[in-house]
């Protein structure tokens, strides 16, 4: 995977605006990892997209929504056909840093990603 504006890190992927040699290993919460220069615990749309891409998703889509009374934002990851949801990565609101391999990120955020 190649990001925007950086050079590939050894054994990893390019970070946004990054430089070579960055080896911070991130976990997408579903068993896959990626490397970049961004500190662990950074939960934003860019990092959520990287977590989604690391899962092997063919389609990663940012989406805002409302769970009951709480607002949140997440990235949805679908298989290459766009028909099967394979993961959701929360990056804002009470689900920031949580991942779900199903549709229940509102009621059961599941594991953590970083």
The first five atom37 places (N, CA, C, CB, O) and aatype in JSON, in Angstrom:
{
  "aatype": [20, 20, 20, 20, 20, 20, 20, 20, 20, 20, 20, 20, 20, 20, 20, 20, 20, 20, 20, 20, 20, 20, 20, 20, 20, 20, 20, 20, 20, 20, 20, 20, 20, 20, 20, 20, 20, 20, 20, 20, 20, 20, 20, 20, 20, 20, 20, 20, 20, 20, 20, 20, 20, 20, 20, 20, 20, 20, 20, 20, 20, 20, 20, 20, 20, 20, 20, 20, 20, 20, 20, 20, 20, 20, 20, 20, 20, 20, 20, 20, 20, 20, 20, 20, 20, 20, 20, 20, 20, 20, 20, 20, 20, 20, 20, 20, 20, 20, 20, 20, 20, 20, 20, 20, 20, 20, 20, 20, 20, 20, 20, 20, 20, 20],
  "atom_mask": [
    [1, 1, 1, 1, 1],
    [1, 1, 1, 1, 1],
    [1, 1, 1, 1, 1],
    [1, 1, 1, 1, 1],
    [1, 1, 1, 1, 1],
    [1, 1, 1, 1, 1],
    [1, 1, 1, 1, 1],
    [1, 1, 1, 1, 1],
    [1, 1, 1, 1, 1],
    [1, 1, 1, 1, 1],
    [1, 1, 1, 1, 1],
    [1, 1, 1, 1, 1],
    [1, 1, 1, 1, 1],
    [1, 1, 1, 1, 1],
    [1, 1, 1, 1, 1],
    [1, 1, 1, 1, 1],
    [1, 1, 1, 1, 1],
    [1, 1, 1, 1, 1],
    [1, 1, 1, 1, 1],
    [1, 1, 1, 1, 1],
    [1, 1, 1, 1, 1],
    [1, 1, 1, 1, 1],
    [1, 1, 1, 1, 1],
    [1, 1, 1, 1, 1],
    [1, 1, 1, 1, 1],
    [1, 1, 1, 1, 1],
    [1, 1, 1, 1, 1],
    [1, 1, 1, 1, 1],
    [1, 1, 1, 1, 1],
    [1, 1, 1, 1, 1],
    [1, 1, 1, 1, 1],
    [1, 1, 1, 1, 1],
    [1, 1, 1, 1, 1],
    [1, 1, 1, 1, 1],
    [1, 1, 1, 1, 1],
    [1, 1, 1, 1, 1],
    [1, 1, 1, 1, 1],
    [1, 1, 1, 1, 1],
    [1, 1, 1, 1, 1],
    [1, 1, 1, 1, 1],
    [1, 1, 1, 1, 1],
    [1, 1, 1, 1, 1],
    [1, 1, 1, 1, 1],
    [1, 1, 1, 1, 1],
    [1, 1, 1, 1, 1],
    [1, 1, 1, 1, 1],
    [1, 1, 1, 1, 1],
    [1, 1, 1, 1, 1],
    [1, 1, 1, 1, 1],
    [1, 1, 1, 1, 1],
    [1, 1, 1, 1, 1],
    [1, 1, 1, 1, 1],
    [1, 1, 1, 1, 1],
    [1, 1, 1, 1, 1],
    [1, 1, 1, 1, 1],
    [1, 1, 1, 1, 1],
    [1, 1, 1, 1, 1],
    [1, 1, 1, 1, 1],
    [1, 1, 1, 1, 1],
    [1, 1, 1, 1, 1],
    [1, 1, 1, 1, 1],
    [1, 1, 1, 1, 1],
    [1, 1, 1, 1, 1],
    [1, 1, 1, 1, 1],
    [1, 1, 1, 1, 1],
    [1, 1, 1, 1, 1],
    [1, 1, 1, 1, 1],
    [1, 1, 1, 1, 1],
    [1, 1, 1, 1, 1],
    [1, 1, 1, 1, 1],
    [1, 1, 1, 1, 1],
    [1, 1, 1, 1, 1],
    [1, 1, 1, 1, 1],
    [1, 1, 1, 1, 1],
    [1, 1, 1, 1, 1],
    [1, 1, 1, 1, 1],
    [1, 1, 1, 1, 1],
    [1, 1, 1, 1, 1],
    [1, 1, 1, 1, 1],
    [1, 1, 1, 1, 1],
    [1, 1, 1, 1, 1],
    [1, 1, 1, 1, 1],
    [1, 1, 1, 1, 1],
    [1, 1, 1, 1, 1],
    [1, 1, 1, 1, 1],
    [1, 1, 1, 1, 1],
    [1, 1, 1, 1, 1],
    [1, 1, 1, 1, 1],
    [1, 1, 1, 1, 1],
    [1, 1, 1, 1, 1],
    [1, 1, 1, 1, 1],
    [1, 1, 1, 1, 1],
    [1, 1, 1, 1, 1],
    [1, 1, 1, 1, 1],
    [1, 1, 1, 1, 1],
    [1, 1, 1, 1, 1],
    [1, 1, 1, 1, 1],
    [1, 1, 1, 1, 1],
    [1, 1, 1, 1, 1],
    [1, 1, 1, 1, 1],
    [1, 1, 1, 1, 1],
    [1, 1, 1, 1, 1],
    [1, 1, 1, 1, 1],
    [1, 1, 1, 1, 1],
    [1, 1, 1, 1, 1],
    [1, 1, 1, 1, 1],
    [1, 1, 1, 1, 1],
    [1, 1, 1, 1, 1],
    [1, 1, 1, 1, 1],
    [1, 1, 1, 1, 1],
    [1, 1, 1, 1, 1],
    [1, 1, 1, 1, 1],
    [1, 1, 1, 1, 1],
    [1, 1, 1, 1, 1]
  ],
  "atom_positions": [
    [[0.85, -1.17, 0.0], [0.0, 0.0, 0.0], [0.88, 1.22, 0.0], [-0.96, 0.0, 1.21], [1.89, 1.25, 0.7]],
    [[0.54, 2.2, -0.74], [1.27, 3.45, -0.77], [0.34, 4.56, -0.34], [1.86, 3.73, -2.17], [-0.77, 4.67, -0.84]],
    [[0.79, 5.39, 0.6], [-0.01, 6.5, 1.09], [0.27, 7.75, 0.28], [0.27, 6.76, 2.57], [0.74, 7.67, -0.85]],
    [[-0.02, 8.88, 0.86], [0.12, 10.15, 0.16], [1.35, 10.9, 0.66], [-1.13, 11.01, 0.35], [1.51, 11.11, 1.86]],
    [[2.21, 11.3, -0.25], [3.27, 12.23, 0.07], [4.44, 11.7, 0.85], [2.72, 13.32, 0.79], [5.18, 12.5, 1.43]],
    [[4.65, 10.43, 0.9], [5.78, 9.92, 1.68], [6.59, 8.93, 0.88], [5.29, 9.28, 2.95], [6.26, 8.59, -0.25]],
    [[7.65, 8.48, 1.49], [8.47, 7.45, 0.88], [8.29, 6.17, 1.69], [9.98, 7.88, 0.83], [8.07, 6.22, 2.9]],
    [[8.39, 5.04, 1.02], [8.13, 3.76, 1.69], [9.1, 3.52, 2.82], [8.21, 2.61, 0.69], [10.31, 3.72, 2.67]],
    [[8.57, 3.11, 3.96], [9.4, 2.73, 5.1], [9.86, 1.3, 4.91], [8.62, 2.9, 6.44], [9.18, 0.5, 4.27]],
    [[11.0, 0.98, 5.44], [11.52, -0.37, 5.31], [10.56, -1.35, 5.94], [12.91, -0.49, 5.95], [10.25, -1.25, 7.12]],
    [[10.09, -2.31, 5.14], [9.19, -3.34, 5.64], [7.8, -2.84, 5.95], [9.76, -3.95, 6.85], [7.02, -3.58, 6.55]],
    [[7.46, -1.63, 5.56], [6.16, -1.11, 5.91], [5.51, -0.41, 4.76], [6.27, -0.19, 7.07], [5.8, -0.66, 3.59]],
    [[4.62, 0.48, 5.1], [3.89, 1.24, 4.1], [4.23, 2.71, 4.25], [2.38, 1.0, 4.23], [4.76, 3.14, 5.27]],
    [[3.92, 3.46, 3.25], [4.19, 4.88, 3.27], [3.18, 5.58, 4.16], [4.15, 5.47, 1.85], [1.99, 5.26, 4.13]],
    [[3.64, 6.51, 4.94], [2.74, 7.29, 5.78], [2.43, 8.61, 5.1], [3.35, 7.52, 7.19], [3.17, 9.05, 4.21]],
    [[1.35, 9.23, 5.51], [1.0, 10.53, 4.95], [2.06, 11.54, 5.38], [-0.42, 10.98, 5.42], [2.27, 11.78, 6.57]],
    [[2.72, 12.11, 4.39], [3.76, 13.09, 4.68], [4.95, 12.5, 5.39], [3.2, 14.2, 5.5], [5.73, 13.22, 6.01]],
    [[5.11, 11.2, 5.3], [6.12, 10.51, 6.09], [7.49, 10.52, 5.47], [5.71, 9.12, 6.31], [7.71, 11.11, 4.42]],
    [[8.4, 9.86, 6.14], [9.75, 9.74, 5.64], [10.18, 8.28, 5.77], [10.72, 10.68, 6.4], [9.5, 7.48, 6.41]],
    [[11.29, 7.95, 5.18], [11.75, 6.58, 5.23], [12.18, 6.2, 6.64], [12.89, 6.36, 4.26], [12.56, 7.06, 7.44]],
    [[12.12, 4.93, 6.95], [12.61, 4.43, 8.2], [11.62, 4.41, 9.35], [13.76, 5.2, 8.6], [12.0, 4.04, 10.46]],
    [[10.38, 4.78, 9.14], [9.39, 4.76, 10.22], [8.93, 3.33, 10.45], [8.17, 5.68, 9.88], [8.55, 2.63, 9.52]],
    [[8.98, 2.93, 11.69], [8.65, 1.53, 11.98], [7.65, 1.39, 13.12], [9.92, 0.76, 12.31], [7.71, 0.41, 13.86]],
    [[6.75, 2.33, 13.28], [5.7, 2.18, 14.29], [4.7, 1.19, 13.75], [5.01, 3.56, 14.64], [4.09, 1.41, 12.71]],
    [[4.54, 0.09, 14.46], [3.64, -0.98, 14.01], [2.27, -0.78, 14.63], [4.22, -2.38, 14.38], [2.13, -0.7, 15.85]],
    [[1.26, -0.7, 13.78], [-0.13, -0.53, 14.19], [-0.87, -1.85, 13.98], [-0.81, 0.64, 13.4], [-0.54, -2.62, 13.07]],
    [[-1.88, -2.09, 14.81], [-2.71, -3.29, 14.72], [-4.12, -2.86, 14.35], [-2.7, -4.09, 16.07], [-4.68, -1.97, 14.99]],
    [[-4.71, -3.48, 13.33], [-6.05, -3.08, 12.92], [-7.16, -3.73, 13.76], [-6.26, -3.42, 11.47], [-8.34, -3.49, 13.51]],
    [[-6.78, -4.53, 14.74], [-7.76, -5.14, 15.63], [-8.37, -6.42, 15.1], [-8.82, -4.18, 15.91], [-9.11, -7.1, 15.82]],
    [[-8.08, -6.76, 13.84], [-8.61, -7.98, 13.24], [-7.49, -8.93, 12.83], [-9.48, -7.64, 12.03], [-7.71, -9.86, 12.05]],
    [[-6.29, -8.69, 13.35], [-5.18, -9.6, 13.1], [-4.16, -9.16, 12.08], [-5.72, -10.87, 12.68], [-3.19, -9.87, 11.84]],
    [[-4.35, -7.99, 11.46], [-3.39, -7.5, 10.48], [-2.71, -6.24, 11.04], [-4.08, -7.21, 9.12], [-3.24, -5.58, 11.93]],
    [[-1.54, -5.93, 10.49], [-0.79, -4.76, 10.93], [-0.34, -3.93, 9.74], [0.43, -5.2, 11.76], [-0.39, -4.38, 8.59]],
    [[0.09, -2.69, 10.02], [0.75, -1.83, 9.04], [1.75, -0.97, 9.79], [-0.29, -0.95, 8.25], [1.68, -0.83, 11.01]],
    [[2.68, -0.39, 9.06], [3.7, 0.47, 9.66], [3.64, 1.86, 9.06], [5.11, -0.14, 9.47], [3.4, 2.03, 7.87]],
    [[3.85, 2.86, 9.91], [3.99, 4.23, 9.45], [4.67, 5.05, 10.54], [2.6, 4.83, 9.09], [5.22, 4.49, 11.49]],
    [[4.64, 6.37, 10.41], [5.3, 7.27, 11.37], [4.34, 7.87, 12.38], [6.01, 8.38, 10.62], [4.76, 8.66, 13.23]],
    [[3.08, 7.52, 12.33], [2.05, 8.11, 13.18], [2.07, 7.44, 14.55], [0.65, 7.99, 12.53], [2.1, 6.21, 14.63]],
    [[2.04, 8.22, 15.64], [2.06, 7.63, 16.99], [0.86, 6.72, 17.24], [2.1, 8.73, 18.04], [-0.24, 6.98, 16.75]],
    [[1.08, 5.66, 18.02], [-0.02, 4.79, 18.43], [-1.05, 5.62, 19.19], [0.5, 3.61, 19.31], [-0.71, 6.6, 19.85]],
    [[-2.29, 5.24, 19.09], [-3.36, 5.96, 19.78], [-3.89, 7.14, 19.01], [-2.88, 6.42, 21.11], [-4.68, 7.92, 19.55]],
    [[-3.47, 7.31, 17.75], [-4.01, 8.37, 16.91], [-5.23, 7.82, 16.19], [-2.94, 8.89, 15.89], [-5.1, 6.96, 15.31]],
    [[-6.39, 8.31, 16.55], [-7.64, 7.83, 15.95], [-8.25, 8.93, 15.1], [-8.64, 7.36, 17.04], [-8.92, 9.83, 15.61]],
    [[-8.01, 8.84, 13.8], [-8.59, 9.78, 12.86], [-8.97, 9.02, 11.6], [-7.61, 10.94, 12.54], [-8.71, 7.82, 11.49]],
    [[-9.57, 9.73, 10.66], [-10.04, 9.06, 9.45], [-8.89, 8.44, 8.66], [-10.79, 10.04, 8.56], [-9.03, 7.34, 8.12]],
    [[-7.75, 9.11, 8.59], [-6.61, 8.58, 7.83], [-6.13, 7.26, 8.41], [-5.46, 9.59, 7.82], [-5.9, 6.3, 7.68]],
    [[-5.99, 7.2, 9.74], [-5.52, 5.97, 10.37], [-6.57, 4.86, 10.27], [-5.17, 6.23, 11.85], [-6.23, 3.69, 10.08]],
    [[-7.85, 5.22, 10.4], [-8.91, 4.22, 10.25], [-8.91, 3.64, 8.84], [-10.3, 4.84, 10.58], [-9.15, 2.45, 8.66]],
    [[-8.65, 4.48, 7.84], [-8.56, 3.99, 6.46], [-7.39, 3.02, 6.31], [-8.41, 5.17, 5.47], [-7.51, 2.01, 5.63]],
    [[-6.25, 3.33, 6.94], [-5.1, 2.43, 6.88], [-5.42, 1.09, 7.55], [-3.87, 3.08, 7.55], [-5.01, 0.04, 7.06]],
    [[-6.15, 1.13, 8.67], [-6.54, -0.11, 9.35], [-7.44, -0.94, 8.45], [-7.26, 0.21, 10.67], [-7.3, -2.16, 8.38]],
    [[-8.35, -0.28, 7.77], [-9.25, -0.96, 6.84], [-8.48, -1.59, 5.69], [-10.3, 0.03, 6.3], [-8.68, -2.76, 5.37]],
    [[-7.59, -0.83, 5.07], [-6.79, -1.34, 3.95], [-5.95, -2.53, 4.39], [-5.89, -0.22, 3.38], [-5.8, -3.49, 3.64]],
    [[-5.38, -2.46, 5.6], [-4.57, -3.57, 6.11], [-5.37, -4.85, 6.24], [-3.97, -3.2, 7.45], [-4.8, -5.94, 6.2]],
    [[-6.69, -4.74, 6.38], [-7.54, -5.93, 6.51], [-7.7, -6.67, 5.2], [-8.9, -5.53, 7.04], [-8.17, -7.81, 5.18]],
    [[-7.31, -6.04, 4.1], [-7.5, -6.64, 2.79], [-8.82, -6.26, 2.15], [-7.4, -8.13, 2.9], [-9.19, -6.8, 1.11]],
    [[-9.53, -5.33, 2.78], [-10.81, -4.89, 2.23], [-10.61, -4.32, 0.83], [-11.47, -3.84, 3.14], [-9.63, -3.63, 0.57]],
    [[-11.54, -4.61, -0.04], [-11.49, -4.07, -1.4], [-12.1, -2.7, -1.51], [-12.19, -5.0, -2.34], [-11.88, -1.99, -2.49]],
    [[-12.87, -2.3, -0.48], [-13.56, -1.02, -0.48], [-13.62, -0.5, 0.95], [-14.99, -1.15, -1.09], [-14.15, -1.17, 1.83]],
    [[-13.08, 0.69, 1.19], [-13.09, 1.31, 2.52], [-13.79, 2.66, 2.39], [-11.63, 1.49, 3.08], [-13.39, 3.51, 1.6]],
    [[-14.86, 2.84, 3.19], [-15.71, 4.02, 3.07], [-15.87, 4.7, 4.42], [-17.07, 3.64, 2.49], [-16.35, 4.07, 5.36]],
    [[-15.5, 5.99, 4.55], [-15.77, 6.72, 5.79], [-17.27, 6.99, 5.89], [-14.97, 8.05, 5.84], [-17.94, 7.24, 4.89]],
    [[-17.78, 6.94, 7.13], [-19.21, 7.16, 7.32], [-19.49, 7.72, 8.7], [-19.99, 5.86, 7.11], [-18.96, 7.23, 9.7]],
    [[-20.32, 8.75, 8.75], [-20.82, 9.27, 10.01], [-22.18, 8.66, 10.28], [-20.89, 10.84, 9.99], [-22.85, 8.21, 9.35]],
    [[-22.59, 8.63, 11.53], [-23.87, 8.02, 11.85], [-24.28, 8.41, 13.26], [-23.8, 6.48, 11.71], [-23.55, 9.13, 13.94]],
    [[-25.41, 7.95, 13.67], [-25.88, 8.17, 15.03], [-26.28, 6.83, 15.63], [-27.06, 9.17, 15.05], [-27.08, 6.1, 15.04]],
    [[-25.74, 6.52, 16.78], [-26.12, 5.33, 17.55], [-26.97, 5.82, 18.71], [-24.86, 4.52, 18.06], [-26.47, 6.5, 19.6]],
    [[-28.22, 5.5, 18.71], [-29.15, 5.93, 19.75], [-29.03, 7.45, 19.92], [-28.86, 5.19, 21.1], [-29.56, 8.2, 19.1]],
    [[-28.34, 7.91, 20.96], [-28.19, 9.36, 21.18], [-26.75, 9.83, 20.98], [-28.65, 9.72, 22.57], [-26.48, 11.03, 21.1]],
    [[-25.85, 8.93, 20.68], [-24.43, 9.29, 20.54], [-24.04, 9.36, 19.07], [-23.54, 8.29, 21.28], [-24.38, 8.47, 18.29]],
    [[-23.32, 10.4, 18.7], [-22.84, 10.53, 17.33], [-21.43, 9.96, 17.24], [-22.86, 12.02, 16.87], [-20.66, 10.04, 18.19]],
    [[-21.1, 9.39, 16.1], [-19.78, 8.81, 15.91], [-19.42, 8.82, 14.44], [-19.73, 7.39, 16.46], [-20.26, 9.1, 13.58]],
    [[-18.16, 8.52, 14.15], [-17.72, 8.34, 12.78], [-16.87, 7.09, 12.71], [-16.92, 9.58, 12.27], [-16.19, 6.73, 13.67]],
    [[-16.91, 6.42, 11.55], [-16.21, 5.16, 11.37], [-15.84, 4.99, 9.9], [-17.07, 3.98, 11.85], [-16.27, 5.75, 9.04]],
    [[-15.03, 3.97, 9.65], [-14.72, 3.53, 8.3], [-15.28, 2.13, 8.15], [-13.16, 3.57, 8.01], [-15.03, 1.26, 8.98]],
    [[-16.03, 1.91, 7.09], [-16.58, 0.59, 6.79], [-15.69, -0.08, 5.76], [-18.04, 0.69, 6.28], [-15.29, 0.54, 4.77]],
    [[-15.37, -1.36, 5.98], [-14.57, -2.12, 5.04], [-15.38, -3.26, 4.45], [-13.31, -2.67, 5.73], [-15.96, -4.07, 5.18]],
    [[-15.43, -3.32, 3.13], [-16.17, -4.35, 2.42], [-15.23, -5.2, 1.58], [-17.26, -3.73, 1.52], [-14.12, -4.78, 1.26]],
    [[-15.68, -6.41, 1.24], [-14.9, -7.25, 0.33], [-14.83, -6.56, -1.04], [-15.53, -8.69, 0.21], [-15.44, -5.51, -1.24]],
    [[-14.09, -7.15, -1.96], [-13.86, -6.5, -3.26], [-15.15, -6.31, -4.07], [-12.88, -7.31, -4.07], [-15.19, -5.44, -4.93]],
    [[-16.18, -7.09, -3.81], [-17.44, -6.92, -4.53], [-18.28, -5.8, -3.93], [-18.24, -8.22, -4.54], [-19.23, -5.32, -4.56]],
    [[-17.94, -5.38, -2.71], [-18.7, -4.35, -2.03], [-19.98, -4.87, -1.39], [-19.04, -3.26, -2.99], [-20.8, -4.09, -0.91]],
    [[-20.14, -6.2, -1.38], [-21.38, -6.79, -0.87], [-21.28, -7.24, 0.59], [-21.76, -7.97, -1.72], [-22.29, -7.22, 1.3]],
    [[-20.1, -7.63, 1.04], [-19.96, -8.2, 2.38], [-19.13, -7.28, 3.27], [-19.31, -9.59, 2.3], [-17.98, -6.97, 2.96]],
    [[-19.72, -6.86, 4.39], [-19.02, -6.04, 5.37], [-18.03, -6.91, 6.13], [-20.03, -5.35, 6.34], [-18.41, -7.94, 6.69]],
    [[-16.76, -6.5, 6.15], [-15.76, -7.3, 6.87], [-15.24, -6.61, 8.12], [-14.6, -7.62, 5.95], [-14.6, -7.25, 8.95]],
    [[-15.49, -5.31, 8.27], [-15.03, -4.62, 9.47], [-15.49, -3.18, 9.52], [-13.54, -4.68, 9.55], [-15.82, -2.57, 8.5]],
    [[-15.49, -2.64, 10.76], [-15.81, -1.24, 11.0], [-14.78, -0.7, 11.98], [-17.27, -1.07, 11.54], [-14.57, -1.29, 13.04]],
    [[-14.14, 0.42, 11.65], [-13.13, 1.02, 12.5], [-13.61, 2.4, 12.94], [-11.77, 1.13, 11.76], [-13.72, 3.31, 12.12]],
    [[-13.89, 2.56, 14.24], [-14.35, 3.83, 14.77], [-13.19, 4.79, 14.96], [-15.08, 3.62, 16.09], [-12.12, 4.4, 15.43]],
    [[-13.4, 6.07, 14.58], [-12.33, 7.05, 14.76], [-12.79, 8.34, 15.43], [-11.73, 7.37, 13.43], [-11.97, 9.23, 15.64]],
    [[-14.05, 8.47, 15.78], [-14.53, 9.66, 16.45], [-15.73, 9.29, 17.31], [-14.9, 10.76, 15.44], [-16.5, 8.39, 16.97]],
    [[-15.88, 9.98, 18.43], [-16.99, 9.69, 19.34], [-16.64, 8.53, 20.26], [-18.26, 9.37, 18.54], [-15.47, 8.2, 20.42]],
    [[-17.64, 7.94, 20.85], [-17.39, 6.9, 21.84], [-16.83, 5.6, 21.27], [-18.65, 6.6, 22.57], [-16.39, 4.73, 22.02]],
    [[-16.84, 5.45, 19.94], [-16.27, 4.23, 19.34], [-14.86, 4.46, 18.8], [-17.17, 3.74, 18.23], [-14.32, 3.56, 18.14]],
    [[-14.25, 5.61, 19.04], [-12.89, 5.88, 18.56], [-11.93, 4.83, 19.1], [-12.43, 7.31, 18.99], [-11.86, 4.61, 20.31]],
    [[-11.21, 4.19, 18.2], [-10.24, 3.16, 18.6], [-10.82, 1.76, 18.7], [-9.64, 3.52, 19.9], [-10.09, 0.82, 18.99]],
    [[-12.12, 1.61, 18.46], [-12.74, 0.29, 18.51], [-12.96, -0.25, 17.1], [-14.08, 0.36, 19.27], [-13.1, 0.5, 16.14]],
    [[-13.0, -1.57, 17.01], [-13.23, -2.24, 15.74], [-14.26, -3.33, 15.95], [-11.91, -2.82, 15.15], [-14.33, -3.94, 17.02]],
    [[-15.06, -3.57, 14.92], [-16.02, -4.66, 14.95], [-15.94, -5.4, 13.62], [-17.47, -4.14, 15.21], [-15.88, -4.78, 12.56]],
    [[-15.95, -6.72, 13.68], [-15.94, -7.49, 12.44], [-17.36, -7.72, 11.93], [-15.22, -8.83, 12.65], [-17.55, -8.31, 10.87]],
    [[-18.34, -7.26, 12.67], [-19.74, -7.4, 12.25], [-20.41, -6.05, 12.16], [-20.5, -8.3, 13.2], [-19.76, -5.03, 11.96]],
    [[-21.72, -6.07, 12.31], [-22.48, -4.83, 12.18], [-22.78, -4.18, 13.51], [-23.77, -5.1, 11.46], [-23.45, -3.15, 13.54]],
    [[-22.31, -4.74, 14.63], [-22.69, -4.27, 15.95], [-21.76, -3.3, 16.62], [-22.86, -5.4, 16.81], [-21.63, -3.35, 17.85]],
    [[-21.09, -2.4, 15.9], [-20.15, -1.5, 16.55], [-20.86, -0.53, 17.51], [-19.37, -0.71, 15.5], [-20.23, -0.04, 18.45]],
    [[-22.13, -0.25, 17.3], [-22.88, 0.63, 18.22], [-23.12, -0.05, 19.56], [-24.22, 1.04, 17.6], [-22.87, 0.53, 20.61]],
    [[-23.61, -1.28, 19.51], [-23.98, -1.98, 20.74], [-22.82, -2.78, 21.35], [-25.14, -2.9, 20.47], [-22.76, -2.97, 22.56]],
    [[-21.9, -3.24, 20.51], [-20.78, -4.05, 20.98], [-19.54, -3.69, 20.18], [-21.09, -5.57, 20.87], [-19.24, -4.34, 19.18]],
    [[-18.81, -2.63, 20.62], [-17.66, -2.19, 19.83], [-16.6, -3.25, 19.57], [-17.02, -1.05, 20.5], [-15.8, -3.09, 18.65]],
    [[-16.56, -4.31, 20.34], [-15.61, -5.38, 20.07], [-14.2, -5.06, 20.52], [-15.6, -5.68, 18.61], [-13.99, -4.6, 21.65]],
    [[-13.24, -5.3, 19.65], [-11.83, -5.12, 19.99], [-11.34, -3.7, 19.76], [-11.0, -6.06, 19.19], [-12.11, -2.79, 19.45]],
    [[-10.03, -3.54, 19.92], [-9.4, -2.24, 19.75], [-8.45, -2.27, 18.54], [-8.63, -1.84, 21.03], [-7.89, -3.32, 18.21]],
    [[-8.28, -1.14, 17.91], [-7.26, -0.97, 16.88], [-6.38, 0.21, 17.29], [-7.9, -0.75, 15.45], [-6.8, 1.07, 18.05]],
    [[-5.15, 0.23, 16.77], [-4.26, 1.36, 17.05], [-3.34, 1.58, 15.89], [-3.46, 1.13, 18.33], [-2.51, 2.48, 15.93]]
  ]
}
